[in-house]
Every structure is written in C-alpha cells, then in structure tokens.
Amino acid sequence: MTVNRDLFDQVMVPNYAPSSIIPVRGEGSRVWDQQDREYIDFAGGIAVNCLGHCHPALVKALKEQGEKIWHLSNVMTNEPALRLAKKLVDATFAEKVYFANSGAEANEAALKLARRLALENFGAEKSQIIAFNKGFHGRTFFTVTVGGQAAYSDGFGPKPGDIVHCDYNDLAAFEALISDKTCAVMMEPLQGEGGIISPTDEFAKGVRELCTKHNALLIFDEVQTGVGRTGDLYAYQGLDVTPDILTTAKALGGGFPIGAMITTTEIAKHLKVGTHGSTYGGNPLACAVGEAAFDTVNTSEVLAGVKAKEALFRELLTAINDKYNVFSEIRGKGLLIGAVVNEQFKGRAKEFLVAGTSEGVMSLVAGADVVRFTPSLVIPEADIREGMARFEKAVAKVVNG
C-alpha cells in the first residue's frame, strides 16, 4: 500500500487539513519525514510532547507495562493509575483524581461535577457557567460551548444552556456577570488557542475572590499549561491562586493519550458511583507512561530549565524581530510562547508556520495573528538555536515575498 498525503483525502473525514509532510520517526526535538528530511520540532504536538520524541523513560515505561497488562476498564483499578493519582495528589492542592482520555473529557467531567454539586447543594437555580472569550476547552458539545469561540460551536443545533462569556482580564465585566446563580467559572490560567494571553495578577486573584464570594467553583483548565509548560508544575502555582478543580492532559502522557480532573475530597464526593465514567479512563498503559512523564518533568532541574529556555527563545525572537520588524510583542510564559505579528502582517501568522516547515522547523499558530511555540521542555539549547536559525530564514521568506 502506498501511504502518502493523497491517501488522507481518500479515507479520512475532511475536518482536518494536515501538512503535506508525513513524519515517520522522531528523536528528542527532531523529526524525520518519509523522504528522511529533518525538522526541528517547536510544535511539540501542540504542547503534548513535553519530553520530545521517544524519550527513553517513556519508551521504557511503555515497553514494561505493555508486557504486563493493557486494559481492565473501571470494573477494577490498577497499579499504574493508583501510583500516578497519588503523585498528582502529593504535588498539588488536590485530594482526589478522575482519569480520562483527553483534555476535553477532563473538562467535561469538571463541568458535570460543578453542575451536580450546585444542584445538590443549592438547587436548580444555581446552574450558570461563566467562561471567557477566546478561551478553548475542548471539542465535545458541552466544552466547545463553554469555550469562547463561537466559530467552533456554531452549526450543530441548539447548544447546552446557561453558559455566558466575558472578556479575559476584564475584572469589572466579570464582576458584573457573576452572581449567586453562578455554579462555576472555567478559565485557562494562560489562554493558549486564544492567542497566548497571560492573566494579570489582579484578574486572577479577583476571579478567585468573586468565585468564593458567590459559592461558585473555580475550574482551571490546565490542559495546555500543566505539567511544567510554564516553568511551574502547574500554572496556578505561579499565580498564587488555587482553583477548586483543575484539569490536565496533553503533556501528562508525554504523547500517550491521557487526561485527568483533580479536586478536593469535599467536591469530589458529588460524583457518586455511576454518575460519570470512562471505559479507557485510568488505562494501565496510559498511566504507566504518564507516571514516567510526570516523574521526569517534576524536578527542580527541568522546571528551572524551562524558564532558562524561555529566556533564550525570547532573546532569539527579539533578535529576528530587530532585523525584520514583523512582531509587535513576544508573550507567554515558560515554553508556551507567542510571537504576535504586527499590523503589516495582520492575519498572516500561518504564512510563517508554512514557511518554517519548508525551512525545516515546525511551529504552530494561536489564531490568525500569533505564531506559537510549544517545544519539548528538555529541548537542548543547540536545537533551539538551530531551529531559530531556520525560523529566521522563514521570516525572511515571508517578508521578501
């Protein structure tokens, strides 16, 4: 069988428009395609490959667990799931863990839990969910409606109700919206898909205080920011704001699909036996790999390294911008970095991604105006410099037409 990009158009549902290249192997922060062409990976599978490709610790965990037991369902528990849950609890504010397969599923569980708690504790009137414009929380119908981008939720018929939005970092608008009828507020502690937008300290702390005042649960969607991405194990720790529920996925498995919702015992008790579930949630293979990824990332050396690598990315992007004058701002935290194109290149962020691929460097976008970088947390400095040299050629190509 000939496997190429044309085969995608023949056999796959057309909801994606993938690149013409098909990667076939990776090692560290480098990837090779079918023609054995090499790329520096600054995309990281959209902030998933926190340890790059084929990290020895993850490969070892997968092989060892693959020879033990693969799947049980939640009729029984398993050792890798319990070990990983204990480590998540020990390292965070949480006391209880629910495992899922993805960030969307973790967010779905968080939202269902919030609604159920409000119904049981306060009654049917307390059902409002507040989220933020430009936010992204997954692609299930519930989570995509909570997400603040109507383009993703329109066109599928009636949406789940009692969900409202306001602008991120607008504390006055949020205060005007929240009330005793609000059951939950879902927010990213740094907006990813919406353009790599950090919260102000005043906003983050203000949201927390208002949630407490109105008996609303604060849900932090840390699907993209979690597991070391910002230089803290979880971004809430760097904000000095503790949520009631936190969701984590992407980097949690280092490339193996896994998600989790973590919370307190008092909140978790509302998901009684039979109220929610997942056939694959807590899968032994996923949790074994997740444990290896978590152990590797959750060290002072790796987390400090993320902050040092952020500084290098900013330095090199600034140097490129000094030459070509294409970015108005470099923003983000840790290795979740956004280069915002200026007015001259407004709406053209994807051109830099496409040009980068042709120069042998993989990046992302966050909307039409932001080039996004989410590389491995352990990417070597040499790979950062080489990747940025290639990205500079891509910038030159776009600027010079």
N, C-alpha and C positions, 0 to 999 in steps of 0.2 A: 504493500500500500504506500502510495506517495502522500506524505504528510507535509502540507505547506499552507500558506495563508489562504489560498483559494478554497481549501477544504473547509475552513471555518465558515465561509459564506454558504457552502453547500449543506452543512449539517448542523450548524448552531443557530439558535434563536438570535435574531438581529438586534438585540438590545445593547450589545457592545460593538465598538469599532476599534479592535485591537491594532497595534502597530503591525507593520509588515514583517518585522523580525520575529523569529521564534527562538527564544533562549532554550538551550538544551542542557546546560550544566553551569554550575557556579561554584566558586570557592572564595570564601571571605567576602570582600566587596567587589569582586569581579565576576562577570558573567560572559559566557560564550554562546553565540547563536549557531544555527545549523551550518553556516559557512565558516565556522570557527573564528568569527570576528569577535574581538574582546570589547567589553564595555565596563566602565566604572559605574557602579550602582549607587546613585544618590537617591533612589526612589524607595528602596527597601520594601518593595511590595506594598506600598502605602503604609509606611511606619510599622510593618509587621516583622520584617527580618532583622530583629534587634541585635542579632549576633552574626549577621551576614548569612552567607550560604554555606551549608554543610559544616557548621561548627562542630568540632569533634565531640563536645559534651552532649550536643543534641543527637548526633548520629549514634553515639554510644547508648544513650538512653532509649532511643527508638529500637535499636537492634536488640538490646537486652529485654525490653518489655515485649517486643514482637515475638520472642521465643517463650514467653510466659503465658499471658492471657490478653486478648484483644478487646473483648466486649462482653458485658454482662447485662446491661440495662440496669435501671434503678430498683429492680426487684431485689438486688443485692448491692452492697457497696464494695469498694476495692481499695487496696493499699495505696496506690499512687494518688487517688483522689483525696484520701484522708491526709496523706502527707502534705500535699500541695495546699489543701484547705488550712491545715494547721499553720503552715508557713505564711499564708496570706493573713490569717488572724494575728499571728505574732508580730507581723511587720506593719500593721495598720490599726486604725481605730476599731475595726470590725470584730465581731464575735461569732458571726455565722456566715456561711458561704453557700451559694447556689451555683452550680456549674451548668453552662450551656455550650453551644457550638460556635457562637459568633457574638459580636457586639450588639447587633440588632436584637438577638434573643435575650441577651443580658438586660438590655434596656426594656424590652417587652416585659420581662419578669419584674423589673423595678417599678414600672408604671402600674402593672396589675397589683403588685403588693401595696403601692401607695393608695390606689383606689379602694382596695379591700380594707386596709386599715382605717381609712377615713369613714367608710360605710359602717364598719363595726363599732368604731369608737365615737363617731359624731353624727352619723345619719346620712341619708341620701342627698341632702342639700350640699354637702361638702365634697364636690367632685371636680372642681375646676383644676386644670393643669396649666401652668404658665411656662412657656419656653421663650426662646429668643430668636429674632430674625437672623437669618443666615446660619442658624445652627443646623447641625446634622446629627441624627440619632439612629439611622438605620433605614432599611427598606421594607420592613413589614408595614402593613397599612396603619397600625397604631403609631409606630415610631416615625414613619415618614410624615405623618400628620403633625406629630409633636415637633419634628424638625421644622425649622423656619424658612424653608424654601419651597414655595407653592408649586414651582415647576416640577418637583419630584412627586407631589401628592395629587395634583390635579389630573383629571381624566380617568378616574377609576370609580366614579359614582360617589354616593354620599359618604362623607368622612366621619370617623369617630367624633363624638361631640364634646363640648365643654373644654376645648383647648384654645388658648389665646396666646398671642405673642407680643413682645415689645422689643425695642432696640437694646442690644448688648451695650453695657457700660452707661446706660441711661437710668440712673437710680431713681430719679424723680418719676419717670414714666412707669417704672416697675412698682414704686410705692403707690402710685395712683391705681394700679391694676390689682394688686394683691388684696385679699380680704379674708374674712373668716370662712368663706366658701371655697378658698383655695386648698386643695389637698396636697399638691406637690408642685415643686418648681424643678425643672430639669435644665441643667446648663453644663456646657463644657468649661472647664477652668482655663481653657485657652481654645478659642474657636479654630478648628482645623479647616474643614471644607469651606467655611465661610470667609477665609482669607488670612489665616494665621493672626488672629486678633487676641491680644492679651487683655485680661481684665485689669482695671485699676484696683488698687488696694481698697479704696473707698467703696467701689461697686461690689467686690467680692464679700467684704465684711458686712456691707449694708444689706445685701441679699440674705446672708445668713441671719442677721438680726431680725429682719422682717419675717422670714420664714418661722423663726422661733416665736415671734410675737403672735402670729396668726395660726399657730399649730399646723403649719404646712411642712411636709418633708422636703428637705433639700437633697436632690439627686445630682451627683456629679457624674457626668458621662466622661470617664477617663479611658475610653476605648482607644483613642489615639495618643493621649498624653501620658498614659500609665506605663509602668514597668521601665522606668528610667529615662523616658524620652526627653523630659525637661531638665534632667540633672538631679531630680529628686526621684525616689522610688515611685511616688505618685505626686501629681502636681499640687494637690491640696496641701501637702506637707510644706511646700514652698510658699503657699499663700497664707498659711496660718489660719485657715478656715476649714473646719471639719464638717463634711456632709453627713446626712443621716443614712444615705445609701450611695454606694459607688459601684460603677460598672467598669469592667476591664476586659479586654480581649486583645486583638491584634498581636502586640509583642508578647503577650502572656504565653503563647505557644512557640514563639520564635519562628513561625511559619507553619506550624501544625494547627489546624482549626480548633480553637477553644475560647470560651468566654466565661465570665463569672460575674455574679452580683454579690456584693458583700455588704453586710449591715449589722446592726446590733441584735441581741437576743430579743429585746422587747419589741422591736419592729418585726423581726423575722417570724415571730410566733403566729402572725396572722396568715401565713402560708401553711395552713394545716395540711395533714396528709390528704392527698387527692386534689388539692386546689390548683396545682400547677405542676408541670413536669416536662421531661425531655428524654426521648429514648437514648440519645447519644450523650447527653449531659453527664460529665464526670467519667467519660470513657477512659479506660486504663492507659491506652496508648497516648492519648492527648495529654492526660495528667502527668504521665511519666516524662514526656518531653517538656511540658510546662514547668515541672519541678526543676528540671535541669536548666532551663532558660532562666527561671526565677533565681535560682542559686547563683548562677553566673553573673547576672546583672546586679543583684542586690549586695554589692560590695562597695566599700568606700572608694576603691581604686577605679572601678568602672564608672560610678556616678560622678566622681570628680573629673574623670576623663571626658565625660560628656560636656561639661562646662568648658573645659580647655579646647575641645574640638569646636564648640560653638564659636569661641573667640577667633579661631583660625578661619572658619567659614566666613565670619563677618569681615575679617581683615582682607581676605582674598576677594570677596564680592565687592567690597568697597574699592579695592584697587582696580577691579574690572570697570566699576562704575565711574571712577575718576577718568578712565580713558574714553569710555563710550557714552556716558551720560544717558543711561536707559532706565535707571531705577530711582524712584522718589524716596524709598525707605527700605531698610532691611529690618525685618521684625520677627518676633517669635522668641522662643526660649529653648535652651538646650539644643538638641538636634531635630527640632521642629521649626524650620526657618523659612520665612517667606521674603522673596525679593519682589517688591511692588513696582510694576512698570509705571513710568511717568506718563504725562498727558500725551506726549508724542507717540507712545506705543500702546495707548489705552486699548484694551480688548484683544491684545495680541500676545498674551503670555504663552499661549500654546505654540506659537511660532518658535519661541526659544527652546521649548521642550523638543519639538520636532528637529530643529537644527542641532540640538545637543545629541540626540540619538544618532544622527548622521555623522557626528564627530566622535562618537564612542563614549558618550556619557548619558546615563539615564536619570531623568528628573521627573517632576510632577507639576501640576498646576493646582491652585486653590481658587477657583473662579477664573474669570477671563483676564484678571489683571495681576495675578500673583503667581510667580514661579516658586514652587515648593520643593524643599529638600528634606528628606527624612531617611538619611542613610543608616547603616549599621552603627550601633552605639560604640562599637570597638573598631571602627574603621581606622586603619593606620594613617598617620599624618602624610606619608608618601602618596597614598591613594587619594587623599583629599586634595593635595597639591596637583597631582596628575589630572584628576577629574576636573578641577577648576581651570587648569590649562586648556583642557578640551572644551569646557563650557565657554571660556573666553573666545575661542575660535567660533563657537556657535553664535555668540553675541555679535561678533564682528560680521558674521554671515548675514544675520538679520538686519543689522544697521546698514550694511553696504548693499543690501538687496540681492 
